[in-house]
Amino acid sequence: MNAELPRVLVAEDDKVSRLKLQRILEKEMGLAVLLASDGEEAWQAFLANDVRFVLSDWMMPGCDGPELCRRIRAVTDRPYTYFILLTGRTEQEDLLEGMASGADDYVRKPFDPAELASRMRAGFRVVHLEQALASRNTELEHTLAQLRKAVDAAGRTQLGMLPDEARLARAEAEHGVRLAYRYQSCESLGGDVFGLELLPGDGAALFIGDVSGHGIAASLAAVRLHTFLSTNARSNPDPLHVISQANDFCIAELPQEVYATLAYMLIEPTLRRIEAVLAGHPALILVGSGGKVSQLGASIPPLGMFPDAPKSADVAALDLRAGERVIAYTDGITETRNAAGEMFAVEHLLKAARGAARASLEEVPARLLAAADNWRAADSAPEDDVIIAALEIP
């Protein structure tokens, strides 16, 4: 067993599913596993053991998954426990109920072992971050060392949520979407959010955003927003629905002075169409096949700042022809400063986008970042995280 990973408590009333999960977790992931055949048995196992990770079926007799999660969240004198719900439910109200119970994530049944393992690894990173933050020492040097570890763990958590090469390959081969991106981090933690959800059939949902502020608070807020956006995009990817739910989430869950910008895109490759809505986020850059560059600006204020639901007029429909591209970015790139203190403003970014119009899709983000790096004052480090993404429909 892997001693670095926390013990996993599995609550599943179906014997076949329980044994399947045990085999995957023990044999394939090298985890120590506690098994429970219902929610009440899982609750007793949680109380009797040091459990940092719970994988629970939703529907169980006596005590179901959400109730088990609520009980665990009510325990305040133990380290944080990461909780994943396994569910066959698809209704939006059900999924929101599960998240409202305190669950960190959910995996839809029948589950894909690779997806389950990926989500659990992300959960382990969160658990390790909590453990690092909890391991404080009265001596200043030791406290600082622990804080550096926590910052590093938070950065790894954010990195773990970025689309990996396998997901990008699946997006192109199975979902009709080509995407290339670059992420550049600064020394302090930031609040950038970036995710790609592959939808049933073809198509995908892409979101890129930025939580205001820096440091651990902004980083953890970004992780929570990322999970919320992924959950909603998978259950109902409609742009108006996602942006409305995300705004309600930010109003309810983020501190009053904190807001988030967001660009959300529903990509429909069969129609060669992108439905996009921008909430206070930097404009999308549209690059035509001939190299002509235009912009699509935000239609609503940042998330957490508007009380009213967006309207259908706030959603823009982009019909892409072959060779046309959409570029999205966070404002860290346009706020890059040169030696005179001047920013790498939007006009410089547009110029770089025109210059990269004939480059391969994979080269575009790298070339735009290089342009900003050349602008930056010598020997100065990036002041903010940067995400820049380019997409096209083959």
ChimeraX attribute file (.defattr): number of C-alpha atoms within 10 A of each C-alpha:
attribute: neighborCount
match mode: 1-to-1
recipient: residues
	/A:1	13
	/A:2	11
	/A:3	9
	/A:4	9
	/A:5	18
	/A:6	19
	/A:7	19
	/A:8	25
	/A:9	25
	/A:10	26
	/A:11	30
	/A:12	26
	/A:13	20
	/A:14	13
	/A:15	11
	/A:16	10
	/A:17	13
	/A:18	18
	/A:19	14
	/A:20	11
	/A:21	20
	/A:22	21
	/A:23	15
	/A:24	16
	/A:25	21
	/A:26	15
	/A:27	12
	/A:28	11
	/A:29	16
	/A:30	14
	/A:31	20
	/A:32	17
	/A:33	20
	/A:34	17
	/A:35	19
	/A:36	21
	/A:37	17
	/A:38	23
	/A:39	27
	/A:40	18
	/A:41	14
	/A:42	23
	/A:43	19
	/A:44	11
	/A:45	18
	/A:46	21
	/A:47	11
	/A:48	9
	/A:49	11
	/A:50	15
	/A:51	20
	/A:52	22
	/A:53	23
	/A:54	27
	/A:55	22
	/A:56	30
	/A:57	28
	/A:58	25
	/A:59	20
	/A:60	18
	/A:61	12
	/A:62	11
	/A:63	18
	/A:64	19
	/A:65	29
	/A:66	24
	/A:67	18
	/A:68	25
	/A:69	28
	/A:70	15
	/A:71	13
	/A:72	21
	/A:73	17
	/A:74	9
	/A:75	12
	/A:76	8
	/A:77	6
	/A:78	11
	/A:79	14
	/A:80	20
	/A:81	25
	/A:82	25
	/A:83	27
	/A:84	27
	/A:85	25
	/A:86	22
	/A:87	20
	/A:88	14
	/A:89	14
	/A:90	13
	/A:91	10
	/A:92	14
	/A:93	10
	/A:94	12
	/A:95	18
	/A:96	16
	/A:97	12
	/A:98	23
	/A:99	20
	/A:100	13
	/A:101	17
	/A:102	20
	/A:103	23
	/A:104	19
	/A:105	23
	/A:106	22
	/A:107	19
	/A:108	16
	/A:109	13
	/A:110	10
	/A:111	12
	/A:112	10
	/A:113	14
	/A:114	10
	/A:115	12
	/A:116	18
	/A:117	15
	/A:118	13
	/A:119	17
	/A:120	22
	/A:121	16
	/A:122	17
	/A:123	22
	/A:124	20
	/A:125	20
	/A:126	23
	/A:127	21
	/A:128	21
	/A:129	23
	/A:130	18
	/A:131	15
	/A:132	18
	/A:133	17
	/A:134	14
	/A:135	13
	/A:136	15
	/A:137	12
	/A:138	7
	/A:139	8
	/A:140	10
	/A:141	10
	/A:142	13
	/A:143	15
	/A:144	13
	/A:145	12
	/A:146	18
	/A:147	18
	/A:148	14
	/A:149	16
	/A:150	21
	/A:151	20
	/A:152	15
	/A:153	20
	/A:154	25
	/A:155	21
	/A:156	15
	/A:157	22
	/A:158	23
	/A:159	15
	/A:160	16
	/A:161	18
	/A:162	17
	/A:163	16
	/A:164	11
	/A:165	10
	/A:166	8
	/A:167	15
	/A:168	19
	/A:169	14
	/A:170	14
	/A:171	21
	/A:172	17
	/A:173	12
	/A:174	14
	/A:175	22
	/A:176	20
	/A:177	24
	/A:178	19
	/A:179	22
	/A:180	20
	/A:181	22
	/A:182	20
	/A:183	18
	/A:184	13
	/A:185	19
	/A:186	13
	/A:187	14
	/A:188	16
	/A:189	22
	/A:190	29
	/A:191	24
	/A:192	33
	/A:193	27
	/A:194	29
	/A:195	19
	/A:196	21
	/A:197	20
	/A:198	21
	/A:199	19
	/A:200	10
	/A:201	9
	/A:202	17
	/A:203	25
	/A:204	23
	/A:205	25
	/A:206	22
	/A:207	22
	/A:208	23
	/A:209	30
	/A:210	30
	/A:211	26
	/A:212	18
	/A:213	19
	/A:214	15
	/A:215	14
	/A:216	17
	/A:217	14
	/A:218	21
	/A:219	26
	/A:220	20
	/A:221	25
	/A:222	23
	/A:223	21
	/A:224	18
	/A:225	24
	/A:226	22
	/A:227	18
	/A:228	19
	/A:229	25
	/A:230	20
	/A:231	21
	/A:232	19
	/A:233	26
	/A:234	19
	/A:235	18
	/A:236	15
	/A:237	23
	/A:238	17
	/A:239	24
	/A:240	21
	/A:241	14
	/A:242	22
	/A:243	25
	/A:244	17
	/A:245	18
	/A:246	21
	/A:247	26
	/A:248	19
	/A:249	17
	/A:250	22
	/A:251	19
	/A:252	11
	/A:253	14
	/A:254	18
	/A:255	11
	/A:256	11
	/A:257	10
	/A:258	17
	/A:259	21
	/A:260	28
	/A:261	26
	/A:262	28
	/A:263	27
	/A:264	29
	/A:265	25
	/A:266	22
	/A:267	27
	/A:268	20
	/A:269	19
	/A:270	11
	/A:271	11
	/A:272	18
	/A:273	18
	/A:274	24
	/A:275	18
	/A:276	25
	/A:277	30
	/A:278	29
	/A:279	26
	/A:280	21
	/A:281	26
	/A:282	21
	/A:283	21
	/A:284	20
	/A:285	21
	/A:286	22
	/A:287	24
	/A:288	18
	/A:289	15
	/A:290	11
	/A:291	17
	/A:292	12
	/A:293	17
	/A:294	15
	/A:295	14
	/A:296	16
	/A:297	17
	/A:298	22
	/A:299	19
	/A:300	21
	/A:301	18
	/A:302	22
	/A:303	27
	/A:304	23
	/A:305	20
	/A:306	15
	/A:307	11
	/A:308	9
	/A:309	14
	/A:310	20
	/A:311	11
	/A:312	10
	/A:313	10
	/A:314	16
	/A:315	20
	/A:316	18
	/A:317	14
	/A:318	16
	/A:319	14
	/A:320	21
	/A:321	14
	/A:322	11
	/A:323	16
	/A:324	19
	/A:325	23
	/A:326	22
	/A:327	21
	/A:328	23
	/A:329	27
	/A:330	26
	/A:331	22
	/A:332	22
	/A:333	27
	/A:334	18
	/A:335	20
	/A:336	23
	/A:337	20
	/A:338	17
	/A:339	12
	/A:340	8
	/A:341	11
	/A:342	13
	/A:343	17
	/A:344	21
	/A:345	15
	/A:346	16
	/A:347	10
	/A:348	16
	/A:349	18
	/A:350	18
	/A:351	13
	/A:352	18
	/A:353	24
	/A:354	18
	/A:355	14
	/A:356	19
	/A:357	21
	/A:358	14
	/A:359	12
	/A:360	10
	/A:361	20
	/A:362	16
	/A:363	16
	/A:364	25
	/A:365	24
	/A:366	17
	/A:367	17
	/A:368	23
	/A:369	20
	/A:370	13
	/A:371	18
	/A:372	24
	/A:373	19
	/A:374	13
	/A:375	17
	/A:376	23
	/A:377	17
	/A:378	10
	/A:379	7
	/A:380	11
	/A:381	13
	/A:382	21
	/A:383	16
	/A:384	23
	/A:385	21
	/A:386	23
	/A:387	24
	/A:388	23
	/A:389	22
	/A:390	23
	/A:391	20
	/A:392	24
	/A:393	26
	/A:394	15
